[in-house]
Amino acid sequence: MKAWLKFSPRIVNKSIISEAIKKYDIDFNILRANITPRGGKMLVEISGPDEGKGIKFIEEAGIEVQPAMRVVKKDMDKCVDCGACLSLCPVNAICMEDDWEVKIDDQKCIGCSFCVNSCPTKAIMLFE
């Protein structure tokens, strides 16, 4: 499951994630993070046989969990399918189809925003 975790200032110094990893044997891949003493958020990929229990533990500890269905979105009206974003994606989440249309794979996207910054028409938006 790919999800945004939101941290409040009162829990940023707690080791909730490491406890969840040890207790529920979950794989926890940090895709993007911005956390300060005032709180913050993190895009993660969580998996494992007890993934549901681990997520419940994290939520009960005070971290808000929001499933990430989409990290970036392409505005079909603005996109001219120029491909400026293709080579910048570090995980190959963007490809050019046979019909020359640029496609973004939501499951591969890690939210790095390289594509957002490279788009000359500002057709790609990051969801946070």
Protein Blocks (a to p, Z undefined) as FASTA:
>chain_A
ZZdddddfklmmpcklmmmmmmnopacddfbdcddfkbccdddddedjklmmmmmmmmmn
opacdddfbfbdcdfklpgolommmmmpmnlpaccdfkopacddfklpgolommmmmmmn
lpaccdZZ
